[in-house]
Amino acid sequence: MKIVAVNERGQRIGETHPQARYSNGEVAGVLALRDQGLSYSQIATACQMPKSTVAHICRGNRRCQTPARYSMVER
C-alpha cells in the first residue's frame, strides 16, 4: 500500500499521478528558478524540459492543485 495525494474529486495529483513526468522536487526547482528571474528558455535548458512545460508550470496551468486529502492505494 502507498499513500498518495488526491484532489477533491479523489483523483491523484502531483508526482503520484500515473502520467506525471516530473517529480514535485523538479517542479519546485522550476518555480524557484523563475523566482530568481530566469527566463523560460533558461529554465528549460537548465532543467532539461520543454520550454512550453516550464511556461505551463510557471503560469499555474500544470501542477497547480493542492491536496484535498491523502489516500491509500495499492502499488
CHARMM internal coordinates of N, CA and C (Angstrom, degrees):
IC EDIT
DIST 1 N 1 CA 1.4511
DIST 1 CA 1 C 1.5346
ANGL 1 N 1 CA 1 C 108.85
DIST 1 C 2 N 1.3085
ANGL 1 CA 1 C 2 N 114.12
DIHE 1 N 1 CA 1 C 2 N 150.75
DIST 2 N 2 CA 1.4543
ANGL 1 C 2 N 2 CA 120.70
DIHE 1 CA 1 C 2 N 2 CA -176.31
DIST 2 CA 2 C 1.5341
ANGL 2 N 2 CA 2 C 108.53
DIHE 1 C 2 N 2 CA 2 C -139.89
DIST 2 C 3 N 1.3227
ANGL 2 CA 2 C 3 N 117.77
DIHE 2 N 2 CA 2 C 3 N 143.15
DIST 3 N 3 CA 1.4601
ANGL 2 C 3 N 3 CA 121.99
DIHE 2 CA 2 C 3 N 3 CA 177.60
DIST 3 CA 3 C 1.5322
ANGL 3 N 3 CA 3 C 108.21
DIHE 2 C 3 N 3 CA 3 C -93.67
DIST 3 C 4 N 1.3432
ANGL 3 CA 3 C 4 N 116.04
DIHE 3 N 3 CA 3 C 4 N 128.77
DIST 4 N 4 CA 1.4611
ANGL 3 C 4 N 4 CA 121.33
DIHE 3 CA 3 C 4 N 4 CA -179.54
DIST 4 CA 4 C 1.5242
ANGL 4 N 4 CA 4 C 110.03
DIHE 3 C 4 N 4 CA 4 C -129.45
DIST 4 C 5 N 1.3357
ANGL 4 CA 4 C 5 N 115.93
DIHE 4 N 4 CA 4 C 5 N 153.11
DIST 5 N 5 CA 1.4632
ANGL 4 C 5 N 5 CA 121.95
DIHE 4 CA 4 C 5 N 5 CA 176.36
DIST 5 CA 5 C 1.5251
ANGL 5 N 5 CA 5 C 108.96
DIHE 4 C 5 N 5 CA 5 C -82.55
DIST 5 C 6 N 1.3370
ANGL 5 CA 5 C 6 N 116.92
DIHE 5 N 5 CA 5 C 6 N 136.70
DIST 6 N 6 CA 1.4588
ANGL 5 C 6 N 6 CA 121.49
DIHE 5 CA 5 C 6 N 6 CA 177.86
DIST 6 CA 6 C 1.5267
ANGL 6 N 6 CA 6 C 109.37
DIHE 5 C 6 N 6 CA 6 C -130.97
DIST 6 C 7 N 1.3486
ANGL 6 CA 6 C 7 N 115.29
DIHE 6 N 6 CA 6 C 7 N 154.58
DIST 7 N 7 CA 1.4647
ANGL 6 C 7 N 7 CA 119.93
DIHE 6 CA 6 C 7 N 7 CA 177.12
DIST 7 CA 7 C 1.5273
ANGL 7 N 7 CA 7 C 109.61
DIHE 6 C 7 N 7 CA 7 C -85.91
DIST 7 C 8 N 1.3316
ANGL 7 CA 7 C 8 N 116.44
DIHE 7 N 7 CA 7 C 8 N -172.33
DIST 8 N 8 CA 1.4609
ANGL 7 C 8 N 8 CA 120.58
DIHE 7 CA 7 C 8 N 8 CA -176.71
DIST 8 CA 8 C 1.5339
ANGL 8 N 8 CA 8 C 113.09
DIHE 7 C 8 N 8 CA 8 C -65.91
DIST 8 C 9 N 1.3260
ANGL 8 CA 8 C 9 N 117.77
DIHE 8 N 8 CA 8 C 9 N -19.01
DIST 9 N 9 CA 1.4697
ANGL 8 C 9 N 9 CA 121.34
DIHE 8 CA 8 C 9 N 9 CA 177.46
DIST 9 CA 9 C 1.5292
ANGL 9 N 9 CA 9 C 112.30
DIHE 8 C 9 N 9 CA 9 C -92.11
DIST 9 C 10 N 1.3231
ANGL 9 CA 9 C 10 N 117.31
DIHE 9 N 9 CA 9 C 10 N 0.67
DIST 10 N 10 CA 1.4503
ANGL 9 C 10 N 10 CA 121.41
DIHE 9 CA 9 C 10 N 10 CA 179.04
DIST 10 CA 10 C 1.5194
ANGL 10 N 10 CA 10 C 114.66
DIHE 9 C 10 N 10 CA 10 C 85.32
DIST 10 C 11 N 1.3338
ANGL 10 CA 10 C 11 N 117.54
DIHE 10 N 10 CA 10 C 11 N 11.08
DIST 11 N 11 CA 1.4648
ANGL 10 C 11 N 11 CA 121.32
DIHE 10 CA 10 C 11 N 11 CA -179.91
DIST 11 CA 11 C 1.5239
ANGL 11 N 11 CA 11 C 109.91
DIHE 10 C 11 N 11 CA 11 C -91.51
DIST 11 C 12 N 1.3286
ANGL 11 CA 11 C 12 N 115.60
DIHE 11 N 11 CA 11 C 12 N 142.02
DIST 12 N 12 CA 1.4685
ANGL 11 C 12 N 12 CA 120.41
DIHE 11 CA 11 C 12 N 12 CA 178.53
DIST 12 CA 12 C 1.5237
ANGL 12 N 12 CA 12 C 110.28
DIHE 11 C 12 N 12 CA 12 C -62.32
DIST 12 C 13 N 1.3179
ANGL 12 CA 12 C 13 N 115.38
DIHE 12 N 12 CA 12 C 13 N 144.53
DIST 13 N 13 CA 1.4607
ANGL 12 C 13 N 13 CA 120.83
DIHE 12 CA 12 C 13 N 13 CA 177.53
DIST 13 CA 13 C 1.5229
ANGL 13 N 13 CA 13 C 109.80
DIHE 12 C 13 N 13 CA 13 C -133.38
DIST 13 C 14 N 1.3238
ANGL 13 CA 13 C 14 N 115.27
DIHE 13 N 13 CA 13 C 14 N 164.97
DIST 14 N 14 CA 1.4587
ANGL 13 C 14 N 14 CA 120.58
DIHE 13 CA 13 C 14 N 14 CA 178.28
DIST 14 CA 14 C 1.5125
ANGL 14 N 14 CA 14 C 112.31
DIHE 13 C 14 N 14 CA 14 C 70.52
DIST 14 C 15 N 1.3125
ANGL 14 CA 14 C 15 N 116.49
DIHE 14 N 14 CA 14 C 15 N -150.53
DIST 15 N 15 CA 1.4574
ANGL 14 C 15 N 15 CA 120.73
DIHE 14 CA 14 C 15 N 15 CA -174.67
DIST 15 CA 15 C 1.5212
ANGL 15 N 15 CA 15 C 113.07
DIHE 14 C 15 N 15 CA 15 C -69.95
DIST 15 C 16 N 1.3204
ANGL 15 CA 15 C 16 N 118.52
DIHE 15 N 15 CA 15 C 16 N -12.06
DIST 16 N 16 CA 1.4634
ANGL 15 C 16 N 16 CA 120.33
DIHE 15 CA 15 C 16 N 16 CA 178.58
DIST 16 CA 16 C 1.5316
ANGL 16 N 16 CA 16 C 112.14
DIHE 15 C 16 N 16 CA 16 C -87.00
DIST 16 C 17 N 1.3352
ANGL 16 CA 16 C 17 N 117.50
DIHE 16 N 16 CA 16 C 17 N -6.77
DIST 17 N 17 CA 1.4634
ANGL 16 C 17 N 17 CA 120.15
DIHE 16 CA 16 C 17 N 17 CA 176.25
DIST 17 CA 17 C 1.5283
ANGL 17 N 17 CA 17 C 108.28
DIHE 16 C 17 N 17 CA 17 C -66.16
DIST 17 C 18 N 1.3186
ANGL 17 CA 17 C 18 N 118.32
DIHE 17 N 17 CA 17 C 18 N 138.93
DIST 18 N 18 CA 1.4747
ANGL 17 C 18 N 18 CA 120.28
DIHE 17 CA 17 C 18 N 18 CA -176.76
DIST 18 CA 18 C 1.5339
ANGL 18 N 18 CA 18 C 114.63
DIHE 17 C 18 N 18 CA 18 C -58.29
DIST 18 C 19 N 1.3252
ANGL 18 CA 18 C 19 N 118.45
DIHE 18 N 18 CA 18 C 19 N -27.46
DIST 19 N 19 CA 1.4630
ANGL 18 C 19 N 19 CA 120.41
DIHE 18 CA 18 C 19 N 19 CA -178.45
DIST 19 CA 19 C 1.5236
ANGL 19 N 19 CA 19 C 113.75
DIHE 18 C 19 N 19 CA 19 C -101.02
DIST 19 C 20 N 1.3297
ANGL 19 CA 19 C 20 N 117.52
DIHE 19 N 19 CA 19 C 20 N 9.92
DIST 20 N 20 CA 1.4641
ANGL 19 C 20 N 20 CA 121.01
DIHE 19 CA 19 C 20 N 20 CA -179.90
DIST 20 CA 20 C 1.5208
ANGL 20 N 20 CA 20 C 110.35
DIHE 19 C 20 N 20 CA 20 C -65.61
DIST 20 C 21 N 1.3198
ANGL 20 CA 20 C 21 N 116.38
DIHE 20 N 20 CA 20 C 21 N 133.37
DIST 21 N 21 CA 1.4666
ANGL 20 C 21 N 21 CA 121.17
DIHE 20 CA 20 C 21 N 21 CA 178.85
DIST 21 CA 21 C 1.5199
ANGL 21 N 21 CA 21 C 112.32
DIHE 20 C 21 N 21 CA 21 C -103.95
DIST 21 C 22 N 1.3277
ANGL 21 CA 21 C 22 N 117.00
DIHE 21 N 21 CA 21 C 22 N -21.90
DIST 22 N 22 CA 1.4587
ANGL 21 C 22 N 22 CA 121.07
DIHE 21 CA 21 C 22 N 22 CA -175.59
DIST 22 CA 22 C 1.5269
ANGL 22 N 22 CA 22 C 109.47
DIHE 21 C 22 N 22 CA 22 C -125.27
DIST 22 C 23 N 1.3251
ANGL 22 CA 22 C 23 N 114.94
DIHE 22 N 22 CA 22 C 23 N 145.92
DIST 23 N 23 CA 1.4664
ANGL 22 C 23 N 23 CA 120.20
DIHE 22 CA 22 C 23 N 23 CA 179.92
DIST 23 CA 23 C 1.5259
ANGL 23 N 23 CA 23 C 109.96
DIHE 22 C 23 N 23 CA 23 C -76.01
DIST 23 C 24 N 1.3166
ANGL 23 CA 23 C 24 N 115.20
DIHE 23 N 23 CA 23 C 24 N 165.24
DIST 24 N 24 CA 1.4624
ANGL 23 C 24 N 24 CA 119.98
DIHE 23 CA 23 C 24 N 24 CA 176.81
DIST 24 CA 24 C 1.5266
ANGL 24 N 24 CA 24 C 110.34
DIHE 23 C 24 N 24 CA 24 C -61.77
DIST 24 C 25 N 1.3241
ANGL 24 CA 24 C 25 N 117.01
DIHE 24 N 24 CA 24 C 25 N -33.21
DIST 25 N 25 CA 1.4580
ANGL 24 C 25 N 25 CA 121.57
DIHE 24 CA 24 C 25 N 25 CA 178.37
DIST 25 CA 25 C 1.5198
ANGL 25 N 25 CA 25 C 112.30
DIHE 24 C 25 N 25 CA 25 C -65.68
DIST 25 C 26 N 1.3286
ANGL 25 CA 25 C 26 N 116.42
DIHE 25 N 25 CA 25 C 26 N -40.33
DIST 26 N 26 CA 1.4668
ANGL 25 C 26 N 26 CA 120.13
DIHE 25 CA 25 C 26 N 26 CA 178.16
DIST 26 CA 26 C 1.5266
ANGL 26 N 26 CA 26 C 110.84
DIHE 25 C 26 N 26 CA 26 C -66.07
DIST 26 C 27 N 1.3281
ANGL 26 CA 26 C 27 N 116.82
DIHE 26 N 26 CA 26 C 27 N -39.74
DIST 27 N 27 CA 1.4709
ANGL 26 C 27 N 27 CA 120.55
DIHE 26 CA 26 C 27 N 27 CA 178.00
DIST 27 CA 27 C 1.5255
ANGL 27 N 27 CA 27 C 109.98
DIHE 26 C 27 N 27 CA 27 C -65.29
DIST 27 C 28 N 1.3210
ANGL 27 CA 27 C 28 N 116.98
DIHE 27 N 27 CA 27 C 28 N -41.99
DIST 28 N 28 CA 1.4636
ANGL 27 C 28 N 28 CA 120.58
DIHE 27 CA 27 C 28 N 28 CA 177.18
DIST 28 CA 28 C 1.5230
ANGL 28 N 28 CA 28 C 111.11
DIHE 27 C 28 N 28 CA 28 C -62.22
DIST 28 C 29 N 1.3381
ANGL 28 CA 28 C 29 N 116.63
DIHE 28 N 28 CA 28 C 29 N -37.04
DIST 29 N 29 CA 1.4601
ANGL 28 C 29 N 29 CA 121.35
DIHE 28 CA 28 C 29 N 29 CA 177.46
DIST 29 CA 29 C 1.5182
ANGL 29 N 29 CA 29 C 112.16
DIHE 28 C 29 N 29 CA 29 C -64.10
DIST 29 C 30 N 1.3370
ANGL 29 CA 29 C 30 N 116.59
DIHE 29 N 29 CA 29 C 30 N -40.91
DIST 30 N 30 CA 1.4701
ANGL 29 C 30 N 30 CA 120.89
DIHE 29 CA 29 C 30 N 30 CA 177.10
DIST 30 CA 30 C 1.5212
ANGL 30 N 30 CA 30 C 109.99
DIHE 29 C 30 N 30 CA 30 C -60.46
DIST 30 C 31 N 1.3292
ANGL 30 CA 30 C 31 N 116.47
DIHE 30 N 30 CA 30 C 31 N -46.50
DIST 31 N 31 CA 1.4668
ANGL 30 C 31 N 31 CA 120.25
DIHE 30 CA 30 C 31 N 31 CA -178.90
DIST 31 CA 31 C 1.5308
ANGL 31 N 31 CA 31 C 111.71
DIHE 30 C 31 N 31 CA 31 C -66.02
DIST 31 C 32 N 1.3266
ANGL 31 CA 31 C 32 N 116.66
DIHE 31 N 31 CA 31 C 32 N -35.76
DIST 32 N 32 CA 1.4625
ANGL 31 C 32 N 32 CA 120.18
DIHE 31 CA 31 C 32 N 32 CA 178.37
DIST 32 CA 32 C 1.5320
ANGL 32 N 32 CA 32 C 110.59
DIHE 31 C 32 N 32 CA 32 C -66.47
DIST 32 C 33 N 1.3316
ANGL 32 CA 32 C 33 N 116.80
DIHE 32 N 32 CA 32 C 33 N -42.27
DIST 33 N 33 CA 1.4624
ANGL 32 C 33 N 33 CA 119.89
DIHE 32 CA 32 C 33 N 33 CA 178.43
DIST 33 CA 33 C 1.5258
ANGL 33 N 33 CA 33 C 111.14
DIHE 32 C 33 N 33 CA 33 C -64.63
DIST 33 C 34 N 1.3178
ANGL 33 CA 33 C 34 N 116.59
DIHE 33 N 33 CA 33 C 34 N -37.38
DIST 34 N 34 CA 1.4688
ANGL 33 C 34 N 34 CA 119.68
DIHE 33 CA 33 C 34 N 34 CA 177.98
DIST 34 CA 34 C 1.5275
ANGL 34 N 34 CA 34 C 110.39
DIHE 33 C 34 N 34 CA 34 C -65.86
DIST 34 C 35 N 1.3251
ANGL 34 CA 34 C 35 N 117.06
DIHE 34 N 34 CA 34 C 35 N -38.83
DIST 35 N 35 CA 1.4699
ANGL 34 C 35 N 35 CA 121.12
DIHE 34 CA 34 C 35 N 35 CA 176.90
DIST 35 CA 35 C 1.5243
ANGL 35 N 35 CA 35 C 111.86
DIHE 34 C 35 N 35 CA 35 C -63.00
DIST 35 C 36 N 1.3301
ANGL 35 CA 35 C 36 N 116.58
DIHE 35 N 35 CA 35 C 36 N -27.03
DIST 36 N 36 CA 1.4593
ANGL 35 C 36 N 36 CA 121.38
DIHE 35 CA 35 C 36 N 36 CA 177.78
DIST 36 CA 36 C 1.5240
ANGL 36 N 36 CA 36 C 111.91
DIHE 35 C 36 N 36 CA 36 C -79.80
DIST 36 C 37 N 1.3389
ANGL 36 CA 36 C 37 N 116.83
DIHE 36 N 36 CA 36 C 37 N -6.17
DIST 37 N 37 CA 1.4472
ANGL 36 C 37 N 37 CA 120.40
DIHE 36 CA 36 C 37 N 37 CA 175.67
DIST 37 CA 37 C 1.5187
ANGL 37 N 37 CA 37 C 115.97
DIHE 36 C 37 N 37 CA 37 C 98.74
DIST 37 C 38 N 1.3296
ANGL 37 CA 37 C 38 N 118.22
DIHE 37 N 37 CA 37 C 38 N 8.01
DIST 38 N 38 CA 1.4580
ANGL 37 C 38 N 38 CA 120.37
DIHE 37 CA 37 C 38 N 38 CA 178.67
DIST 38 CA 38 C 1.5237
ANGL 38 N 38 CA 38 C 110.78
DIHE 37 C 38 N 38 CA 38 C -72.80
DIST 38 C 39 N 1.3215
ANGL 38 CA 38 C 39 N 116.27
DIHE 38 N 38 CA 38 C 39 N 151.37
DIST 39 N 39 CA 1.4600
ANGL 38 C 39 N 39 CA 121.48
DIHE 38 CA 38 C 39 N 39 CA 178.36
DIST 39 CA 39 C 1.5240
ANGL 39 N 39 CA 39 C 110.04
DIHE 38 C 39 N 39 CA 39 C -79.62
DIST 39 C 40 N 1.3285
ANGL 39 CA 39 C 40 N 116.65
DIHE 39 N 39 CA 39 C 40 N 166.33
DIST 40 N 40 CA 1.4558
ANGL 39 C 40 N 40 CA 121.05
DIHE 39 CA 39 C 40 N 40 CA 177.29
DIST 40 CA 40 C 1.5280
ANGL 40 N 40 CA 40 C 110.58
DIHE 39 C 40 N 40 CA 40 C -58.43
DIST 40 C 41 N 1.3237
ANGL 40 CA 40 C 41 N 116.93
DIHE 40 N 40 CA 40 C 41 N -41.51
DIST 41 N 41 CA 1.4636
ANGL 40 C 41 N 41 CA 120.78
DIHE 40 CA 40 C 41 N 41 CA -179.23
DIST 41 CA 41 C 1.5219
ANGL 41 N 41 CA 41 C 111.53
DIHE 40 C 41 N 41 CA 41 C -63.96
DIST 41 C 42 N 1.3195
ANGL 41 CA 41 C 42 N 116.84
DIHE 41 N 41 CA 41 C 42 N -43.28
DIST 42 N 42 CA 1.4634
ANGL 41 C 42 N 42 CA 120.53
DIHE 41 CA 41 C 42 N 42 CA 179.44
DIST 42 CA 42 C 1.5284
ANGL 42 N 42 CA 42 C 110.92
DIHE 41 C 42 N 42 CA 42 C -64.30
DIST 42 C 43 N 1.3235
ANGL 42 CA 42 C 43 N 116.64
DIHE 42 N 42 CA 42 C 43 N -41.40
DIST 43 N 43 CA 1.4700
ANGL 42 C 43 N 43 CA 120.83
DIHE 42 CA 42 C 43 N 43 CA 179.19
DIST 43 CA 43 C 1.5255
ANGL 43 N 43 CA 43 C 110.21
DIHE 42 C 43 N 43 CA 43 C -66.20
DIST 43 C 44 N 1.3300
ANGL 43 CA 43 C 44 N 116.74
DIHE 43 N 43 CA 43 C 44 N -43.53
DIST 44 N 44 CA 1.4686
ANGL 43 C 44 N 44 CA 121.12
DIHE 43 CA 43 C 44 N 44 CA -179.92
DIST 44 CA 44 C 1.5262
ANGL 44 N 44 CA 44 C 110.97
DIHE 43 C 44 N 44 CA 44 C -59.38
DIST 44 C 45 N 1.3118
ANGL 44 CA 44 C 45 N 116.78
DIHE 44 N 44 CA 44 C 45 N -41.76
DIST 45 N 45 CA 1.4632
ANGL 44 C 45 N 45 CA 120.95
DIHE 44 CA 44 C 45 N 45 CA 178.87
DIST 45 CA 45 C 1.5228
ANGL 45 N 45 CA 45 C 110.54
DIHE 44 C 45 N 45 CA 45 C -66.46
DIST 45 C 46 N 1.3359
ANGL 45 CA 45 C 46 N 116.46
DIHE 45 N 45 CA 45 C 46 N -45.34
DIST 46 N 46 CA 1.4636
ANGL 45 C 46 N 46 CA 120.69
DIHE 45 CA 45 C 46 N 46 CA -177.93
DIST 46 CA 46 C 1.5275
ANGL 46 N 46 CA 46 C 112.25
DIHE 45 C 46 N 46 CA 46 C -65.87
DIST 46 C 47 N 1.3180
ANGL 46 CA 46 C 47 N 117.08
DIHE 46 N 46 CA 46 C 47 N -36.77
DIST 47 N 47 CA 1.4645
ANGL 46 C 47 N 47 CA 121.12
DIHE 46 CA 46 C 47 N 47 CA -175.82
DIST 47 CA 47 C 1.5248
ANGL 47 N 47 CA 47 C 113.86
DIHE 46 C 47 N 47 CA 47 C -97.89
DIST 47 C 48 N 1.3154
ANGL 47 CA 47 C 48 N 116.28
DIHE 47 N 47 CA 47 C 48 N -2.33
DIST 48 N 48 CA 1.4616
ANGL 47 C 48 N 48 CA 122.20
DIHE 47 CA 47 C 48 N 48 CA -179.94
DIST 48 CA 48 C 1.5312
ANGL 48 N 48 CA 48 C 111.78
DIHE 47 C 48 N 48 CA 48 C 55.44
DIST 48 C 49 N 1.3327
ANGL 48 CA 48 C 49 N 115.36
DIHE 48 N 48 CA 48 C 49 N 51.93
DIST 49 N 49 CA 1.4558
ANGL 48 C 49 N 49 CA 121.10
DIHE 48 CA 48 C 49 N 49 CA 174.23
DIST 49 CA 49 C 1.5147
ANGL 49 N 49 CA 49 C 109.23
DIHE 48 C 49 N 49 CA 49 C -135.67
DIST 49 C 50 N 1.3188
ANGL 49 CA 49 C 50 N 117.47
DIHE 49 N 49 CA 49 C 50 N 159.87
DIST 50 N 50 CA 1.4625
ANGL 49 C 50 N 50 CA 119.40
DIHE 49 CA 49 C 50 N 50 CA 179.72
DIST 50 CA 50 C 1.5239
ANGL 50 N 50 CA 50 C 112.17
DIHE 49 C 50 N 50 CA 50 C -61.55
DIST 50 C 51 N 1.3190
ANGL 50 CA 50 C 51 N 115.91
DIHE 50 N 50 CA 50 C 51 N 146.14
DIST 51 N 51 CA 1.4584
ANGL 50 C 51 N 51 CA 121.64
DIHE 50 CA 50 C 51 N 51 CA 179.74
DIST 51 CA 51 C 1.5295
ANGL 51 N 51 CA 51 C 110.57
DIHE 50 C 51 N 51 CA 51 C -59.60
DIST 51 C 52 N 1.3297
ANGL 51 CA 51 C 52 N 117.47
DIHE 51 N 51 CA 51 C 52 N -37.40
DIST 52 N 52 CA 1.4661
ANGL 51 C 52 N 52 CA 120.23
DIHE 51 CA 51 C 52 N 52 CA -179.86
DIST 52 CA 52 C 1.5304
ANGL 52 N 52 CA 52 C 111.53
DIHE 51 C 52 N 52 CA 52 C -65.19
DIST 52 C 53 N 1.3255
ANGL 52 CA 52 C 53 N 117.45
DIHE 52 N 52 CA 52 C 53 N -35.24
DIST 53 N 53 CA 1.4623
ANGL 52 C 53 N 53 CA 121.19
DIHE 52 CA 52 C 53 N 53 CA 177.35
DIST 53 CA 53 C 1.5202
ANGL 53 N 53 CA 53 C 110.10
DIHE 52 C 53 N 53 CA 53 C -66.21
DIST 53 C 54 N 1.3192
ANGL 53 CA 53 C 54 N 116.39
DIHE 53 N 53 CA 53 C 54 N -43.38
DIST 54 N 54 CA 1.4662
ANGL 53 C 54 N 54 CA 121.00
DIHE 53 CA 53 C 54 N 54 CA 177.62
DIST 54 CA 54 C 1.5334
ANGL 54 N 54 CA 54 C 109.61
DIHE 53 C 54 N 54 CA 54 C -59.85
DIST 54 C 55 N 1.3160
ANGL 54 CA 54 C 55 N 116.25
DIHE 54 N 54 CA 54 C 55 N -45.33
DIST 55 N 55 CA 1.4683
ANGL 54 C 55 N 55 CA 120.39
DIHE 54 CA 54 C 55 N 55 CA -179.95
DIST 55 CA 55 C 1.5227
ANGL 55 N 55 CA 55 C 111.03
DIHE 54 C 55 N 55 CA 55 C -61.80
DIST 55 C 56 N 1.3326
ANGL 55 CA 55 C 56 N 117.65
DIHE 55 N 55 CA 55 C 56 N -43.69
DIST 56 N 56 CA 1.4659
ANGL 55 C 56 N 56 CA 120.53
DIHE 55 CA 55 C 56 N 56 CA 179.90
DIST 56 CA 56 C 1.5252
ANGL 56 N 56 CA 56 C 111.70
DIHE 55 C 56 N 56 CA 56 C -64.02
DIST 56 C 57 N 1.3170
ANGL 56 CA 56 C 57 N 117.00
DIHE 56 N 56 CA 56 C 57 N -39.91
DIST 57 N 57 CA 1.4672
ANGL 56 C 57 N 57 CA 120.13
DIHE 56 CA 56 C 57 N 57 CA 178.15
DIST 57 CA 57 C 1.5259
ANGL 57 N 57 CA 57 C 110.15
DIHE 56 C 57 N 57 CA 57 C -64.60
DIST 57 C 58 N 1.3310
ANGL 57 CA 57 C 58 N 116.78
DIHE 57 N 57 CA 57 C 58 N -46.40
DIST 58 N 58 CA 1.4666
ANGL 57 C 58 N 58 CA 120.90
DIHE 57 CA 57 C 58 N 58 CA -176.99
DIST 58 CA 58 C 1.5268
ANGL 58 N 58 CA 58 C 112.61
DIHE 57 C 58 N 58 CA 58 C -66.98
DIST 58 C 59 N 1.3228
ANGL 58 CA 58 C 59 N 117.22
DIHE 58 N 58 CA 58 C 59 N -33.77
DIST 59 N 59 CA 1.4700
ANGL 58 C 59 N 59 CA 121.31
DIHE 58 CA 58 C 59 N 59 CA 179.33
DIST 59 CA 59 C 1.5201
ANGL 59 N 59 CA 59 C 113.04
DIHE 58 C 59 N 59 CA 59 C -81.03
DIST 59 C 60 N 1.3193
ANGL 59 CA 59 C 60 N 116.96
DIHE 59 N 59 CA 59 C 60 N -11.84
DIST 60 N 60 CA 1.4588
ANGL 59 C 60 N 60 CA 120.62
DIHE 59 CA 59 C 60 N 60 CA -179.49
DIST 60 CA 60 C 1.5125
ANGL 60 N 60 CA 60 C 114.12
DIHE 59 C 60 N 60 CA 60 C 88.50
DIST 60 C 61 N 1.3309
ANGL 60 CA 60 C 61 N 117.47
DIHE 60 N 60 CA 60 C 61 N 13.77
DIST 61 N 61 CA 1.4633
ANGL 60 C 61 N 61 CA 120.42
DIHE 60 CA 60 C 61 N 61 CA 177.29
DIST 61 CA 61 C 1.5178
ANGL 61 N 61 CA 61 C 112.00
DIHE 60 C 61 N 61 CA 61 C -79.68
DIST 61 C 62 N 1.3133
ANGL 61 CA 61 C 62 N 117.14
DIHE 61 N 61 CA 61 C 62 N -22.05
DIST 62 N 62 CA 1.4599
ANGL 61 C 62 N 62 CA 122.80
DIHE 61 CA 61 C 62 N 62 CA 178.05
DIST 62 CA 62 C 1.5236
ANGL 62 N 62 CA 62 C 107.92
DIHE 61 C 62 N 62 CA 62 C -126.02
DIST 62 C 63 N 1.3147
ANGL 62 CA 62 C 63 N 114.27
DIHE 62 N 62 CA 62 C 63 N 145.72
DIST 63 N 63 CA 1.4623
ANGL 62 C 63 N 63 CA 121.15
DIHE 62 CA 62 C 63 N 63 CA 176.28
DIST 63 CA 63 C 1.5227
ANGL 63 N 63 CA 63 C 112.69
DIHE 62 C 63 N 63 CA 63 C 55.72
DIST 63 C 64 N 1.3216
ANGL 63 CA 63 C 64 N 116.54
DIHE 63 N 63 CA 63 C 64 N 40.69
DIST 64 N 64 CA 1.4613
ANGL 63 C 64 N 64 CA 119.53
DIHE 63 CA 63 C 64 N 64 CA -176.95
DIST 64 CA 64 C 1.5260
ANGL 64 N 64 CA 64 C 112.30
DIHE 63 C 64 N 64 CA 64 C -105.68
DIST 64 C 65 N 1.3234
ANGL 64 CA 64 C 65 N 118.07
DIHE 64 N 64 CA 64 C 65 N 6.61
DIST 65 N 65 CA 1.4592
ANGL 64 C 65 N 65 CA 120.45
DIHE 64 CA 64 C 65 N 65 CA -178.87
DIST 65 CA 65 C 1.5266
ANGL 65 N 65 CA 65 C 110.38
DIHE 64 C 65 N 65 CA 65 C -93.89
DIST 65 C 66 N 1.3028
ANGL 65 CA 65 C 66 N 114.94
DIHE 65 N 65 CA 65 C 66 N 147.45
DIST 66 N 66 CA 1.4567
ANGL 65 C 66 N 66 CA 120.30
DIHE 65 CA 65 C 66 N 66 CA 173.30
DIST 66 CA 66 C 1.5304
ANGL 66 N 66 CA 66 C 107.55
DIHE 65 C 66 N 66 CA 66 C -107.98
DIST 66 C 67 N 1.3092
ANGL 66 CA 66 C 67 N 117.37
DIHE 66 N 66 CA 66 C 67 N 147.74
DIST 67 N 67 CA 1.4683
ANGL 66 C 67 N 67 CA 119.61
DIHE 66 CA 66 C 67 N 67 CA -177.76
DIST 67 CA 67 C 1.5267
ANGL 67 N 67 CA 67 C 112.06
DIHE 66 C 67 N 67 CA 67 C -63.76
DIST 67 C 68 N 1.3194
ANGL 67 CA 67 C 68 N 115.72
DIHE 67 N 67 CA 67 C 68 N 133.51
DIST 68 N 68 CA 1.4636
ANGL 67 C 68 N 68 CA 121.31
DIHE 67 CA 67 C 68 N 68 CA 173.44
DIST 68 CA 68 C 1.5271
ANGL 68 N 68 CA 68 C 109.28
DIHE 67 C 68 N 68 CA 68 C -83.89
DIST 68 C 69 N 1.3245
ANGL 68 CA 68 C 69 N 115.09
DIHE 68 N 68 CA 68 C 69 N -32.47
DIST 69 N 69 CA 1.4724
ANGL 68 C 69 N 69 CA 121.31
DIHE 68 CA 68 C 69 N 69 CA 177.97
DIST 69 CA 69 C 1.5300
ANGL 69 N 69 CA 69 C 108.40
DIHE 68 C 69 N 69 CA 69 C -166.28
DIST 69 C 70 N 1.2975
ANGL 69 CA 69 C 70 N 115.48
DIHE 69 N 69 CA 69 C 70 N -179.72
DIST 70 N 70 CA 1.4693
ANGL 69 C 70 N 70 CA 120.93
DIHE 69 CA 69 C 70 N 70 CA 178.27
DIST 70 CA 70 C 1.5256
ANGL 70 N 70 CA 70 C 107.86
DIHE 69 C 70 N 70 CA 70 C -121.25
DIST 70 C 71 N 1.3148
ANGL 70 CA 70 C 71 N 115.34
DIHE 70 N 70 CA 70 C 71 N 146.86
DIST 71 N 71 CA 1.4572
ANGL 70 C 71 N 71 CA 120.74
DIHE 70 CA 70 C 71 N 71 CA -175.00
DIST 71 CA 71 C 1.5198
ANGL 71 N 71 CA 71 C 109.90
DIHE 70 C 71 N 71 CA 71 C -133.28
DIST 71 C 72 N 1.3211
ANGL 71 CA 71 C 72 N 115.55
DIHE 71 N 71 CA 71 C 72 N 152.45
DIST 72 N 72 CA 1.4624
ANGL 71 C 72 N 72 CA 121.00
DIHE 71 CA 71 C 72 N 72 CA 176.18
DIST 72 CA 72 C 1.5300
ANGL 72 N 72 CA 72 C 108.60
DIHE 71 C 72 N 72 CA 72 C -93.51
DIST 72 C 73 N 1.3275
ANGL 72 CA 72 C 73 N 116.36
DIHE 72 N 72 CA 72 C 73 N 130.69
DIST 73 N 73 CA 1.4630
ANGL 72 C 73 N 73 CA 121.08
DIHE 72 CA 72 C 73 N 73 CA 177.01
DIST 73 CA 73 C 1.5194
ANGL 73 N 73 CA 73 C 108.83
DIHE 72 C 73 N 73 CA 73 C -132.47
DIST 73 C 74 N 1.3159
ANGL 73 CA 73 C 74 N 114.85
DIHE 73 N 73 CA 73 C 74 N 159.92
DIST 74 N 74 CA 1.4610
ANGL 73 C 74 N 74 CA 119.26
DIHE 73 CA 73 C 74 N 74 CA 175.42
DIST 74 CA 74 C 1.5180
ANGL 74 N 74 CA 74 C 108.49
DIHE 73 C 74 N 74 CA 74 C -81.45
DIST 74 C 75 N 1.2965
ANGL 74 CA 74 C 75 N 117.07
DIHE 74 N 74 CA 74 C 75 N 146.27
DIST 75 N 75 CA 1.4717
ANGL 74 C 75 N 75 CA 121.04
DIHE 74 CA 74 C 75 N 75 CA -178.42
DIST 75 CA 75 C 1.4624
ANGL 75 N 75 CA 75 C 111.78
DIHE 74 C 75 N 75 CA 75 C -67.88
END
COOR INIT
IC SEED 1 N 1 CA 1 C
IC BUILD
